[in-house]
Amino acid sequence: MQDFLSISVGKIFFSYIVVFLYLFTAVNCSVLKLKLPHLNRTVRSSGFHRILQYNLSLQEVKGPTQILITQLMPKDIYLDPYQLLKRIEDNEIKVITIISERQINVEIPAYQAQPFSVQLCSISSTNFHKIELPFHLRYQKPHDCNINGESVLINLENLTIHFRTIKNYTPNLKCLSNNEIDNSWIKQMVEMSTIFKVPVGCMEHLYIVLSLTIGVTISAAIYLCSELLKVKLLNSL
């Protein structure tokens, strides 16, 4: 009888453990499902002035939310500090350079520049966030287009997302830096690659461009001198 009771108690205890593990796994899988954001990153426009757009949706999350995207920008890209002074809708853009510079040098070419990190913060009354970041492309060093082609590929790689739900939608809520993020935020590393082309000068065209530049400059100088001479002659009459 005691053996029977022991076996019954053991089975009941084992059943409780199985049920507990099942519920624990189900709850955690459900939470994990809720916490995985869907992110789309695209590059709009063409030429040397473009827009980097992020569309992020927090799946099955309701109410106001806040996100913080940390993105490493390649040296081929620079941001205009004066453009960043203007907030886009409810977004606040922060630029943090790896070499701790307050201003990004917009004059130097790509082969002399350094990568930098940018933080993009968005506060939304829903679970959807849209951030548009205007950026510019640096001058690329000319190369042999017969070998390397007439364009170079720029690659935007992985990024980090911090996100959380907030009680009240407050547009003036300031973004936090990475060292100020507490346990209320959820962190996710996103592995993705966004590649786009940038036109580059060809060494084969160097002498043609140089000849045209010199020719146009000389022609303009001759025309200007002739016009000035005409004016001088008219004034002397």
mmCIF file of the C-alpha atoms, coordinates in Angstrom:
data_MODEL
# 
_entry.id   MODEL 
# 
loop_
_atom_site.group_PDB 
_atom_site.id 
_atom_site.type_symbol 
_atom_site.label_atom_id 
_atom_site.label_alt_id 
_atom_site.label_comp_id 
_atom_site.label_asym_id 
_atom_site.label_entity_id 
_atom_site.label_seq_id 
_atom_site.pdbx_PDB_ins_code 
_atom_site.Cartn_x 
_atom_site.Cartn_y 
_atom_site.Cartn_z 
_atom_site.occupancy 
_atom_site.B_iso_or_equiv 
_atom_site.pdbx_formal_charge 
_atom_site.auth_seq_id 
_atom_site.auth_comp_id 
_atom_site.auth_asym_id 
_atom_site.auth_atom_id 
_atom_site.pdbx_PDB_model_num 
ATOM 1   C CA . MET A 1 1   ? 0.000  0.000   0.000   1.00 0.00 ? 1   MET A CA 1 
ATOM 2   C CA . GLN A 1 2   ? 2.812  2.385   0.892   1.00 0.00 ? 2   GLN A CA 1 
ATOM 3   C CA . ASP A 1 3   ? 4.566  1.558   -2.373  1.00 0.00 ? 3   ASP A CA 1 
ATOM 4   C CA . PHE A 1 4   ? 1.357  2.310   -4.261  1.00 0.00 ? 4   PHE A CA 1 
ATOM 5   C CA . LEU A 1 5   ? 0.949  5.650   -2.482  1.00 0.00 ? 5   LEU A CA 1 
ATOM 6   C CA . SER A 1 6   ? 4.583  6.515   -3.117  1.00 0.00 ? 6   SER A CA 1 
ATOM 7   C CA . ILE A 1 7   ? 4.199  5.736   -6.819  1.00 0.00 ? 7   ILE A CA 1 
ATOM 8   C CA . SER A 1 8   ? 0.967  7.775   -7.007  1.00 0.00 ? 8   SER A CA 1 
ATOM 9   C CA . VAL A 1 9   ? 2.533  10.755  -5.251  1.00 0.00 ? 9   VAL A CA 1 
ATOM 10  C CA . GLY A 1 10  ? 5.538  10.488  -7.533  1.00 0.00 ? 10  GLY A CA 1 
ATOM 11  C CA . LYS A 1 11  ? 3.336  10.445  -10.631 1.00 0.00 ? 11  LYS A CA 1 
ATOM 12  C CA . ILE A 1 12  ? 1.337  13.430  -9.396  1.00 0.00 ? 12  ILE A CA 1 
ATOM 13  C CA . PHE A 1 13  ? 4.525  15.339  -8.576  1.00 0.00 ? 13  PHE A CA 1 
ATOM 14  C CA . PHE A 1 14  ? 5.981  14.470  -11.985 1.00 0.00 ? 14  PHE A CA 1 
ATOM 15  C CA . SER A 1 15  ? 2.763  15.598  -13.676 1.00 0.00 ? 15  SER A CA 1 
ATOM 16  C CA . TYR A 1 16  ? 2.927  18.941  -11.872 1.00 0.00 ? 16  TYR A CA 1 
ATOM 17  C CA . ILE A 1 17  ? 6.519  19.403  -13.045 1.00 0.00 ? 17  ILE A CA 1 
ATOM 18  C CA . VAL A 1 18  ? 5.573  18.604  -16.644 1.00 0.00 ? 18  VAL A CA 1 
ATOM 19  C CA . VAL A 1 19  ? 2.629  21.030  -16.542 1.00 0.00 ? 19  VAL A CA 1 
ATOM 20  C CA . PHE A 1 20  ? 4.774  23.744  -14.950 1.00 0.00 ? 20  PHE A CA 1 
ATOM 21  C CA . LEU A 1 21  ? 7.514  23.330  -17.568 1.00 0.00 ? 21  LEU A CA 1 
ATOM 22  C CA . TYR A 1 22  ? 4.931  23.406  -20.345 1.00 0.00 ? 22  TYR A CA 1 
ATOM 23  C CA . LEU A 1 23  ? 3.319  26.590  -19.043 1.00 0.00 ? 23  LEU A CA 1 
ATOM 24  C CA . PHE A 1 24  ? 6.699  28.206  -18.414 1.00 0.00 ? 24  PHE A CA 1 
ATOM 25  C CA . THR A 1 25  ? 7.860  27.394  -21.946 1.00 0.00 ? 25  THR A CA 1 
ATOM 26  C CA . ALA A 1 26  ? 4.597  28.556  -23.495 1.00 0.00 ? 26  ALA A CA 1 
ATOM 27  C CA . VAL A 1 27  ? 4.656  31.857  -21.617 1.00 0.00 ? 27  VAL A CA 1 
ATOM 28  C CA . ASN A 1 28  ? 8.266  32.540  -22.492 1.00 0.00 ? 28  ASN A CA 1 
ATOM 29  C CA . CYS A 1 29  ? 7.751  31.650  -26.144 1.00 0.00 ? 29  CYS A CA 1 
ATOM 30  C CA . SER A 1 30  ? 4.741  33.959  -26.207 1.00 0.00 ? 30  SER A CA 1 
ATOM 31  C CA . VAL A 1 31  ? 6.734  36.780  -24.611 1.00 0.00 ? 31  VAL A CA 1 
ATOM 32  C CA . LEU A 1 32  ? 9.581  36.174  -27.038 1.00 0.00 ? 32  LEU A CA 1 
ATOM 33  C CA . LYS A 1 33  ? 7.170  36.334  -29.923 1.00 0.00 ? 33  LYS A CA 1 
ATOM 34  C CA . LEU A 1 34  ? 5.846  39.651  -28.672 1.00 0.00 ? 34  LEU A CA 1 
ATOM 35  C CA . LYS A 1 35  ? 9.287  41.102  -28.238 1.00 0.00 ? 35  LYS A CA 1 
ATOM 36  C CA . LEU A 1 36  ? 10.748 40.425  -31.679 1.00 0.00 ? 36  LEU A CA 1 
ATOM 37  C CA . PRO A 1 37  ? 10.397 43.597  -33.800 1.00 0.00 ? 37  PRO A CA 1 
ATOM 38  C CA . HIS A 1 38  ? 10.046 43.543  -37.557 1.00 0.00 ? 38  HIS A CA 1 
ATOM 39  C CA . LEU A 1 39  ? 12.527 45.921  -39.182 1.00 0.00 ? 39  LEU A CA 1 
ATOM 40  C CA . ASN A 1 40  ? 12.869 47.118  -42.752 1.00 0.00 ? 40  ASN A CA 1 
ATOM 41  C CA . ARG A 1 41  ? 15.764 49.360  -43.812 1.00 0.00 ? 41  ARG A CA 1 
ATOM 42  C CA . THR A 1 42  ? 15.917 50.960  -47.262 1.00 0.00 ? 42  THR A CA 1 
ATOM 43  C CA . VAL A 1 43  ? 17.914 53.635  -49.081 1.00 0.00 ? 43  VAL A CA 1 
ATOM 44  C CA . ARG A 1 44  ? 15.825 56.105  -51.055 1.00 0.00 ? 44  ARG A CA 1 
ATOM 45  C CA . SER A 1 45  ? 16.692 58.586  -53.822 1.00 0.00 ? 45  SER A CA 1 
ATOM 46  C CA . SER A 1 46  ? 19.832 58.520  -55.963 1.00 0.00 ? 46  SER A CA 1 
ATOM 47  C CA . GLY A 1 47  ? 23.015 60.495  -56.471 1.00 0.00 ? 47  GLY A CA 1 
ATOM 48  C CA . PHE A 1 48  ? 25.050 61.843  -53.583 1.00 0.00 ? 48  PHE A CA 1 
ATOM 49  C CA . HIS A 1 49  ? 22.132 62.982  -51.396 1.00 0.00 ? 49  HIS A CA 1 
ATOM 50  C CA . ARG A 1 50  ? 19.905 60.184  -50.140 1.00 0.00 ? 50  ARG A CA 1 
ATOM 51  C CA . ILE A 1 51  ? 17.558 59.164  -47.344 1.00 0.00 ? 51  ILE A CA 1 
ATOM 52  C CA . LEU A 1 52  ? 17.978 56.167  -45.080 1.00 0.00 ? 52  LEU A CA 1 
ATOM 53  C CA . GLN A 1 53  ? 14.555 54.952  -43.974 1.00 0.00 ? 53  GLN A CA 1 
ATOM 54  C CA . TYR A 1 54  ? 13.771 52.619  -41.079 1.00 0.00 ? 54  TYR A CA 1 
ATOM 55  C CA . ASN A 1 55  ? 10.326 51.049  -40.686 1.00 0.00 ? 55  ASN A CA 1 
ATOM 56  C CA . LEU A 1 56  ? 10.000 49.133  -37.441 1.00 0.00 ? 56  LEU A CA 1 
ATOM 57  C CA . SER A 1 57  ? 6.967  47.355  -36.036 1.00 0.00 ? 57  SER A CA 1 
ATOM 58  C CA . LEU A 1 58  ? 6.779  45.790  -32.574 1.00 0.00 ? 58  LEU A CA 1 
ATOM 59  C CA . GLN A 1 59  ? 4.708  42.685  -33.131 1.00 0.00 ? 59  GLN A CA 1 
ATOM 60  C CA . GLU A 1 60  ? 1.518  42.302  -31.047 1.00 0.00 ? 60  GLU A CA 1 
ATOM 61  C CA . VAL A 1 61  ? 2.447  45.218  -28.798 1.00 0.00 ? 61  VAL A CA 1 
ATOM 62  C CA . LYS A 1 62  ? -0.160 47.885  -28.107 1.00 0.00 ? 62  LYS A CA 1 
ATOM 63  C CA . GLY A 1 63  ? 0.103  51.394  -26.747 1.00 0.00 ? 63  GLY A CA 1 
ATOM 64  C CA . PRO A 1 64  ? 2.932  53.948  -26.800 1.00 0.00 ? 64  PRO A CA 1 
ATOM 65  C CA . THR A 1 65  ? 6.409  52.608  -27.515 1.00 0.00 ? 65  THR A CA 1 
ATOM 66  C CA . GLN A 1 66  ? 9.927  53.937  -27.731 1.00 0.00 ? 66  GLN A CA 1 
ATOM 67  C CA . ILE A 1 67  ? 12.892 52.633  -29.718 1.00 0.00 ? 67  ILE A CA 1 
ATOM 68  C CA . LEU A 1 68  ? 16.594 53.401  -29.908 1.00 0.00 ? 68  LEU A CA 1 
ATOM 69  C CA . ILE A 1 69  ? 18.561 52.254  -32.967 1.00 0.00 ? 69  ILE A CA 1 
ATOM 70  C CA . THR A 1 70  ? 22.358 52.249  -32.907 1.00 0.00 ? 70  THR A CA 1 
ATOM 71  C CA . GLN A 1 71  ? 23.847 52.076  -36.385 1.00 0.00 ? 71  GLN A CA 1 
ATOM 72  C CA . LEU A 1 72  ? 27.490 52.072  -37.479 1.00 0.00 ? 72  LEU A CA 1 
ATOM 73  C CA . MET A 1 73  ? 27.906 54.225  -40.571 1.00 0.00 ? 73  MET A CA 1 
ATOM 74  C CA . PRO A 1 74  ? 30.718 53.523  -43.061 1.00 0.00 ? 74  PRO A CA 1 
ATOM 75  C CA . LYS A 1 75  ? 33.302 56.176  -43.842 1.00 0.00 ? 75  LYS A CA 1 
ATOM 76  C CA . ASP A 1 76  ? 31.710 56.738  -47.270 1.00 0.00 ? 76  ASP A CA 1 
ATOM 77  C CA . ILE A 1 77  ? 28.766 58.506  -45.592 1.00 0.00 ? 77  ILE A CA 1 
ATOM 78  C CA . TYR A 1 78  ? 28.500 61.781  -43.720 1.00 0.00 ? 78  TYR A CA 1 
ATOM 79  C CA . LEU A 1 79  ? 25.618 63.580  -42.019 1.00 0.00 ? 79  LEU A CA 1 
ATOM 80  C CA . ASP A 1 80  ? 24.994 67.306  -42.168 1.00 0.00 ? 80  ASP A CA 1 
ATOM 81  C CA . PRO A 1 81  ? 24.924 68.611  -38.562 1.00 0.00 ? 81  PRO A CA 1 
ATOM 82  C CA . TYR A 1 82  ? 22.660 71.491  -39.590 1.00 0.00 ? 82  TYR A CA 1 
ATOM 83  C CA . GLN A 1 83  ? 20.102 69.090  -41.012 1.00 0.00 ? 83  GLN A CA 1 
ATOM 84  C CA . LEU A 1 84  ? 20.145 67.122  -37.783 1.00 0.00 ? 84  LEU A CA 1 
ATOM 85  C CA . LEU A 1 85  ? 19.259 70.185  -35.728 1.00 0.00 ? 85  LEU A CA 1 
ATOM 86  C CA . LYS A 1 86  ? 15.721 69.897  -37.029 1.00 0.00 ? 86  LYS A CA 1 
ATOM 87  C CA . ARG A 1 87  ? 13.712 67.107  -35.477 1.00 0.00 ? 87  ARG A CA 1 
ATOM 88  C CA . ILE A 1 88  ? 11.752 65.015  -37.949 1.00 0.00 ? 88  ILE A CA 1 
ATOM 89  C CA . GLU A 1 89  ? 8.230  64.586  -36.570 1.00 0.00 ? 89  GLU A CA 1 
ATOM 90  C CA . ASP A 1 90  ? 8.684  62.971  -33.132 1.00 0.00 ? 90  ASP A CA 1 
ATOM 91  C CA . ASN A 1 91  ? 12.172 61.626  -33.764 1.00 0.00 ? 91  ASN A CA 1 
ATOM 92  C CA . GLU A 1 92  ? 15.350 62.803  -32.166 1.00 0.00 ? 92  GLU A CA 1 
ATOM 93  C CA . ILE A 1 93  ? 18.609 62.043  -33.954 1.00 0.00 ? 93  ILE A CA 1 
ATOM 94  C CA . LYS A 1 94  ? 21.885 61.810  -32.117 1.00 0.00 ? 94  LYS A CA 1 
ATOM 95  C CA . VAL A 1 95  ? 25.285 61.481  -33.742 1.00 0.00 ? 95  VAL A CA 1 
ATOM 96  C CA . ILE A 1 96  ? 28.108 59.913  -31.766 1.00 0.00 ? 96  ILE A CA 1 
ATOM 97  C CA . THR A 1 97  ? 31.399 59.581  -33.623 1.00 0.00 ? 97  THR A CA 1 
ATOM 98  C CA . ILE A 1 98  ? 33.807 56.815  -32.747 1.00 0.00 ? 98  ILE A CA 1 
ATOM 99  C CA . ILE A 1 99  ? 36.698 59.276  -32.573 1.00 0.00 ? 99  ILE A CA 1 
ATOM 100 C CA . SER A 1 100 ? 34.687 61.488  -30.177 1.00 0.00 ? 100 SER A CA 1 
ATOM 101 C CA . GLU A 1 101 ? 34.353 64.435  -32.563 1.00 0.00 ? 101 GLU A CA 1 
ATOM 102 C CA . ARG A 1 102 ? 31.440 66.776  -32.000 1.00 0.00 ? 102 ARG A CA 1 
ATOM 103 C CA . GLN A 1 103 ? 31.270 67.724  -35.633 1.00 0.00 ? 103 GLN A CA 1 
ATOM 104 C CA . ILE A 1 104 ? 31.581 65.456  -38.647 1.00 0.00 ? 104 ILE A CA 1 
ATOM 105 C CA . ASN A 1 105 ? 34.051 66.742  -41.217 1.00 0.00 ? 105 ASN A CA 1 
ATOM 106 C CA . VAL A 1 106 ? 32.009 67.087  -44.400 1.00 0.00 ? 106 VAL A CA 1 
ATOM 107 C CA . GLU A 1 107 ? 34.934 68.181  -46.579 1.00 0.00 ? 107 GLU A CA 1 
ATOM 108 C CA . ILE A 1 108 ? 37.280 65.199  -46.567 1.00 0.00 ? 108 ILE A CA 1 
ATOM 109 C CA . PRO A 1 109 ? 36.951 62.371  -49.139 1.00 0.00 ? 109 PRO A CA 1 
ATOM 110 C CA . ALA A 1 110 ? 35.926 58.825  -48.282 1.00 0.00 ? 110 ALA A CA 1 
ATOM 111 C CA . TYR A 1 111 ? 39.470 57.417  -48.235 1.00 0.00 ? 111 TYR A CA 1 
ATOM 112 C CA . GLN A 1 112 ? 40.476 59.891  -45.499 1.00 0.00 ? 112 GLN A CA 1 
ATOM 113 C CA . ALA A 1 113 ? 37.329 59.649  -43.362 1.00 0.00 ? 113 ALA A CA 1 
ATOM 114 C CA . GLN A 1 114 ? 36.478 57.435  -40.391 1.00 0.00 ? 114 GLN A CA 1 
ATOM 115 C CA . PRO A 1 115 ? 33.356 55.361  -39.605 1.00 0.00 ? 115 PRO A CA 1 
ATOM 116 C CA . PHE A 1 116 ? 31.029 56.725  -36.952 1.00 0.00 ? 116 PHE A CA 1 
ATOM 117 C CA . SER A 1 117 ? 28.088 55.592  -34.863 1.00 0.00 ? 117 SER A CA 1 
ATOM 118 C CA . VAL A 1 118 ? 24.646 57.189  -34.996 1.00 0.00 ? 118 VAL A CA 1 
ATOM 119 C CA . GLN A 1 119 ? 21.730 56.810  -32.578 1.00 0.00 ? 119 GLN A CA 1 
ATOM 120 C CA . LEU A 1 120 ? 18.185 57.174  -33.852 1.00 0.00 ? 120 LEU A CA 1 
ATOM 121 C CA . CYS A 1 121 ? 15.395 57.557  -31.331 1.00 0.00 ? 121 CYS A CA 1 
ATOM 122 C CA . SER A 1 122 ? 11.681 57.401  -32.017 1.00 0.00 ? 122 SER A CA 1 
ATOM 123 C CA . ILE A 1 123 ? 8.641  57.760  -29.767 1.00 0.00 ? 123 ILE A CA 1 
ATOM 124 C CA . SER A 1 124 ? 5.288  56.638  -31.106 1.00 0.00 ? 124 SER A CA 1 
ATOM 125 C CA . SER A 1 125 ? 1.734  56.413  -29.819 1.00 0.00 ? 125 SER A CA 1 
ATOM 126 C CA . THR A 1 126 ? 1.508  52.984  -31.489 1.00 0.00 ? 126 THR A CA 1 
ATOM 127 C CA . ASN A 1 127 ? 3.780  50.010  -32.091 1.00 0.00 ? 127 ASN A CA 1 
ATOM 128 C CA . PHE A 1 128 ? 4.974  51.366  -35.466 1.00 0.00 ? 128 PHE A CA 1 
ATOM 129 C CA . HIS A 1 129 ? 7.993  53.611  -35.965 1.00 0.00 ? 129 HIS A CA 1 
ATOM 130 C CA . LYS A 1 130 ? 9.257  55.330  -39.106 1.00 0.00 ? 130 LYS A CA 1 
ATOM 131 C CA . ILE A 1 131 ? 12.568 57.174  -39.133 1.00 0.00 ? 131 ILE A CA 1 
ATOM 132 C CA . GLU A 1 132 ? 13.998 59.024  -42.123 1.00 0.00 ? 132 GLU A CA 1 
ATOM 133 C CA . LEU A 1 133 ? 17.650 59.995  -41.890 1.00 0.00 ? 133 LEU A CA 1 
ATOM 134 C CA . PRO A 1 134 ? 19.036 62.259  -44.649 1.00 0.00 ? 134 PRO A CA 1 
ATOM 135 C CA . PHE A 1 135 ? 22.655 61.469  -45.464 1.00 0.00 ? 135 PHE A CA 1 
ATOM 136 C CA . HIS A 1 136 ? 25.272 62.407  -48.029 1.00 0.00 ? 136 HIS A CA 1 
ATOM 137 C CA . LEU A 1 137 ? 27.990 60.487  -49.836 1.00 0.00 ? 137 LEU A CA 1 
ATOM 138 C CA . ARG A 1 138 ? 31.613 61.464  -49.768 1.00 0.00 ? 138 ARG A CA 1 
ATOM 139 C CA . TYR A 1 139 ? 33.826 61.915  -52.794 1.00 0.00 ? 139 TYR A CA 1 
ATOM 140 C CA . GLN A 1 140 ? 35.293 58.603  -53.950 1.00 0.00 ? 140 GLN A CA 1 
ATOM 141 C CA . LYS A 1 141 ? 38.845 58.291  -55.219 1.00 0.00 ? 141 LYS A CA 1 
ATOM 142 C CA . PRO A 1 142 ? 38.841 57.725  -59.023 1.00 0.00 ? 142 PRO A CA 1 
ATOM 143 C CA . HIS A 1 143 ? 39.944 54.307  -60.233 1.00 0.00 ? 143 HIS A CA 1 
ATOM 144 C CA . ASP A 1 144 ? 40.298 52.225  -63.385 1.00 0.00 ? 144 ASP A CA 1 
ATOM 145 C CA . CYS A 1 145 ? 36.696 51.677  -64.465 1.00 0.00 ? 145 CYS A CA 1 
ATOM 146 C CA . ASN A 1 146 ? 37.704 48.995  -66.969 1.00 0.00 ? 146 ASN A CA 1 
ATOM 147 C CA . ILE A 1 147 ? 38.759 46.856  -64.024 1.00 0.00 ? 147 ILE A CA 1 
ATOM 148 C CA . ASN A 1 148 ? 36.634 48.040  -61.082 1.00 0.00 ? 148 ASN A CA 1 
ATOM 149 C CA . GLY A 1 149 ? 33.534 49.362  -62.847 1.00 0.00 ? 149 GLY A CA 1 
ATOM 150 C CA . GLU A 1 150 ? 31.973 52.826  -62.817 1.00 0.00 ? 150 GLU A CA 1 
ATOM 151 C CA . SER A 1 151 ? 30.567 52.554  -59.284 1.00 0.00 ? 151 SER A CA 1 
ATOM 152 C CA . VAL A 1 152 ? 31.470 51.331  -55.812 1.00 0.00 ? 152 VAL A CA 1 
ATOM 153 C CA . LEU A 1 153 ? 29.286 49.389  -53.405 1.00 0.00 ? 153 LEU A CA 1 
ATOM 154 C CA . ILE A 1 154 ? 28.433 50.872  -50.003 1.00 0.00 ? 154 ILE A CA 1 
ATOM 155 C CA . ASN A 1 155 ? 27.309 48.402  -47.355 1.00 0.00 ? 155 ASN A CA 1 
ATOM 156 C CA . LEU A 1 156 ? 25.266 49.213  -44.257 1.00 0.00 ? 156 LEU A CA 1 
ATOM 157 C CA . GLU A 1 157 ? 25.657 46.281  -41.908 1.00 0.00 ? 157 GLU A CA 1 
ATOM 158 C CA . ASN A 1 158 ? 24.234 45.070  -38.584 1.00 0.00 ? 158 ASN A CA 1 
ATOM 159 C CA . LEU A 1 159 ? 22.579 47.289  -36.001 1.00 0.00 ? 159 LEU A CA 1 
ATOM 160 C CA . THR A 1 160 ? 21.323 47.183  -32.431 1.00 0.00 ? 160 THR A CA 1 
ATOM 161 C CA . ILE A 1 161 ? 17.761 47.943  -31.344 1.00 0.00 ? 161 ILE A CA 1 
ATOM 162 C CA . HIS A 1 162 ? 16.576 48.840  -27.841 1.00 0.00 ? 162 HIS A CA 1 
ATOM 163 C CA . PHE A 1 163 ? 12.829 49.126  -27.377 1.00 0.00 ? 163 PHE A CA 1 
ATOM 164 C CA . ARG A 1 164 ? 10.211 49.330  -24.641 1.00 0.00 ? 164 ARG A CA 1 
ATOM 165 C CA . THR A 1 165 ? 6.609  50.209  -23.950 1.00 0.00 ? 165 THR A CA 1 
ATOM 166 C CA . ILE A 1 166 ? 5.859  53.471  -22.147 1.00 0.00 ? 166 ILE A CA 1 
ATOM 167 C CA . LYS A 1 167 ? 2.848  54.460  -20.078 1.00 0.00 ? 167 LYS A CA 1 
ATOM 168 C CA . ASN A 1 168 ? 2.143  57.823  -21.662 1.00 0.00 ? 168 ASN A CA 1 
ATOM 169 C CA . TYR A 1 169 ? 2.914  59.104  -25.144 1.00 0.00 ? 169 TYR A CA 1 
ATOM 170 C CA . THR A 1 170 ? 5.147  62.119  -24.563 1.00 0.00 ? 170 THR A CA 1 
ATOM 171 C CA . PRO A 1 171 ? 6.742  63.584  -27.723 1.00 0.00 ? 171 PRO A CA 1 
ATOM 172 C CA . ASN A 1 172 ? 9.246  65.563  -25.658 1.00 0.00 ? 172 ASN A CA 1 
ATOM 173 C CA . LEU A 1 173 ? 10.586 62.436  -23.984 1.00 0.00 ? 173 LEU A CA 1 
ATOM 174 C CA . LYS A 1 174 ? 14.318 62.579  -24.573 1.00 0.00 ? 174 LYS A CA 1 
ATOM 175 C CA . CYS A 1 175 ? 16.411 59.779  -25.969 1.00 0.00 ? 175 CYS A CA 1 
ATOM 176 C CA . LEU A 1 176 ? 18.896 58.026  -23.754 1.00 0.00 ? 176 LEU A CA 1 
ATOM 177 C CA . SER A 1 177 ? 22.432 57.009  -24.551 1.00 0.00 ? 177 SER A CA 1 
ATOM 178 C CA . ASN A 1 178 ? 23.465 53.358  -24.324 1.00 0.00 ? 178 ASN A CA 1 
ATOM 179 C CA . ASN A 1 179 ? 24.951 53.745  -20.851 1.00 0.00 ? 179 ASN A CA 1 
ATOM 180 C CA . GLU A 1 180 ? 21.646 55.157  -19.532 1.00 0.00 ? 180 GLU A CA 1 
ATOM 181 C CA . ILE A 1 181 ? 19.481 52.229  -20.651 1.00 0.00 ? 181 ILE A CA 1 
ATOM 182 C CA . ASP A 1 182 ? 17.962 50.262  -17.765 1.00 0.00 ? 182 ASP A CA 1 
ATOM 183 C CA . ASN A 1 183 ? 16.095 46.966  -17.404 1.00 0.00 ? 183 ASN A CA 1 
ATOM 184 C CA . SER A 1 184 ? 12.894 48.408  -18.866 1.00 0.00 ? 184 SER A CA 1 
ATOM 185 C CA . TRP A 1 185 ? 14.475 48.202  -22.325 1.00 0.00 ? 185 TRP A CA 1 
ATOM 186 C CA . ILE A 1 186 ? 14.738 45.077  -24.441 1.00 0.00 ? 186 ILE A CA 1 
ATOM 187 C CA . LYS A 1 187 ? 17.848 44.683  -26.569 1.00 0.00 ? 187 LYS A CA 1 
ATOM 188 C CA . GLN A 1 188 ? 18.077 42.917  -29.906 1.00 0.00 ? 188 GLN A CA 1 
ATOM 189 C CA . MET A 1 189 ? 20.982 42.552  -32.314 1.00 0.00 ? 189 MET A CA 1 
ATOM 190 C CA . VAL A 1 190 ? 19.812 42.600  -35.922 1.00 0.00 ? 190 VAL A CA 1 
ATOM 191 C CA . GLU A 1 191 ? 21.924 41.002  -38.627 1.00 0.00 ? 191 GLU A CA 1 
ATOM 192 C CA . MET A 1 192 ? 21.165 42.581  -41.977 1.00 0.00 ? 192 MET A CA 1 
ATOM 193 C CA . SER A 1 193 ? 22.933 44.098  -44.954 1.00 0.00 ? 193 SER A CA 1 
ATOM 194 C CA . THR A 1 194 ? 21.793 47.028  -47.098 1.00 0.00 ? 194 THR A CA 1 
ATOM 195 C CA . ILE A 1 195 ? 23.923 47.584  -50.207 1.00 0.00 ? 195 ILE A CA 1 
ATOM 196 C CA . PHE A 1 196 ? 23.693 50.428  -52.715 1.00 0.00 ? 196 PHE A CA 1 
ATOM 197 C CA . LYS A 1 197 ? 25.867 51.812  -55.510 1.00 0.00 ? 197 LYS A CA 1 
ATOM 198 C CA . VAL A 1 198 ? 27.706 55.127  -55.700 1.00 0.00 ? 198 VAL A CA 1 
ATOM 199 C CA . PRO A 1 199 ? 29.140 56.534  -58.962 1.00 0.00 ? 199 PRO A CA 1 
ATOM 200 C CA . VAL A 1 200 ? 32.892 57.040  -59.074 1.00 0.00 ? 200 VAL A CA 1 
ATOM 201 C CA . GLY A 1 201 ? 35.221 58.903  -61.416 1.00 0.00 ? 201 GLY A CA 1 
ATOM 202 C CA . CYS A 1 202 ? 37.173 56.951  -64.037 1.00 0.00 ? 202 CYS A CA 1 
ATOM 203 C CA . MET A 1 203 ? 40.904 57.463  -64.508 1.00 0.00 ? 203 MET A CA 1 
ATOM 204 C CA . GLU A 1 204 ? 40.379 56.898  -68.245 1.00 0.00 ? 204 GLU A CA 1 
ATOM 205 C CA . HIS A 1 205 ? 38.389 60.146  -68.390 1.00 0.00 ? 205 HIS A CA 1 
ATOM 206 C CA . LEU A 1 206 ? 40.994 62.186  -66.521 1.00 0.00 ? 206 LEU A CA 1 
ATOM 207 C CA . TYR A 1 207 ? 42.683 63.774  -69.548 1.00 0.00 ? 207 TYR A CA 1 
ATOM 208 C CA . ILE A 1 208 ? 39.366 64.376  -71.325 1.00 0.00 ? 208 ILE A CA 1 
ATOM 209 C CA . VAL A 1 209 ? 37.888 66.114  -68.267 1.00 0.00 ? 209 VAL A CA 1 
ATOM 210 C CA . LEU A 1 210 ? 41.117 68.040  -67.690 1.00 0.00 ? 210 LEU A CA 1 
ATOM 211 C CA . SER A 1 211 ? 41.232 69.226  -71.316 1.00 0.00 ? 211 SER A CA 1 
ATOM 212 C CA . LEU A 1 212 ? 37.580 70.287  -71.267 1.00 0.00 ? 212 LEU A CA 1 
ATOM 213 C CA . THR A 1 213 ? 38.044 72.116  -67.962 1.00 0.00 ? 213 THR A CA 1 
ATOM 214 C CA . ILE A 1 214 ? 41.073 74.026  -69.222 1.00 0.00 ? 214 ILE A CA 1 
ATOM 215 C CA . GLY A 1 215 ? 39.370 74.773  -72.546 1.00 0.00 ? 215 GLY A CA 1 
ATOM 216 C CA . VAL A 1 216 ? 36.199 76.096  -70.908 1.00 0.00 ? 216 VAL A CA 1 
ATOM 217 C CA . THR A 1 217 ? 38.245 78.186  -68.459 1.00 0.00 ? 217 THR A CA 1 
ATOM 218 C CA . ILE A 1 218 ? 40.333 79.753  -71.241 1.00 0.00 ? 218 ILE A CA 1 
ATOM 219 C CA . SER A 1 219 ? 37.247 80.417  -73.391 1.00 0.00 ? 219 SER A CA 1 
ATOM 220 C CA . ALA A 1 220 ? 35.456 82.067  -70.480 1.00 0.00 ? 220 ALA A CA 1 
ATOM 221 C CA . ALA A 1 221 ? 38.498 84.210  -69.709 1.00 0.00 ? 221 ALA A CA 1 
ATOM 222 C CA . ILE A 1 222 ? 38.806 85.339  -73.357 1.00 0.00 ? 222 ILE A CA 1 
ATOM 223 C CA . TYR A 1 223 ? 35.096 86.160  -73.525 1.00 0.00 ? 223 TYR A CA 1 
ATOM 224 C CA . LEU A 1 224 ? 35.237 88.136  -70.287 1.00 0.00 ? 224 LEU A CA 1 
ATOM 225 C CA . CYS A 1 225 ? 38.299 90.080  -71.414 1.00 0.00 ? 225 CYS A CA 1 
ATOM 226 C CA . SER A 1 226 ? 36.677 90.909  -74.770 1.00 0.00 ? 226 SER A CA 1 
ATOM 227 C CA . GLU A 1 227 ? 33.534 92.193  -73.064 1.00 0.00 ? 227 GLU A CA 1 
ATOM 228 C CA . LEU A 1 228 ? 35.577 94.320  -70.673 1.00 0.00 ? 228 LEU A CA 1 
ATOM 229 C CA . LEU A 1 229 ? 37.556 95.688  -73.604 1.00 0.00 ? 229 LEU A CA 1 
ATOM 230 C CA . LYS A 1 230 ? 34.342 96.627  -75.427 1.00 0.00 ? 230 LYS A CA 1 
ATOM 231 C CA . VAL A 1 231 ? 33.071 98.458  -72.372 1.00 0.00 ? 231 VAL A CA 1 
ATOM 232 C CA . LYS A 1 232 ? 36.359 100.306 -72.030 1.00 0.00 ? 232 LYS A CA 1 
ATOM 233 C CA . LEU A 1 233 ? 36.334 101.355 -75.689 1.00 0.00 ? 233 LEU A CA 1 
ATOM 234 C CA . LEU A 1 234 ? 32.747 102.606 -75.445 1.00 0.00 ? 234 LEU A CA 1 
ATOM 235 C CA . ASN A 1 235 ? 33.574 104.666 -72.375 1.00 0.00 ? 235 ASN A CA 1 
ATOM 236 C CA . SER A 1 236 ? 36.596 106.219 -74.088 1.00 0.00 ? 236 SER A CA 1 
ATOM 237 C CA . LEU A 1 237 ? 34.518 107.563 -77.014 1.00 0.00 ? 237 LEU A CA 1 
# 
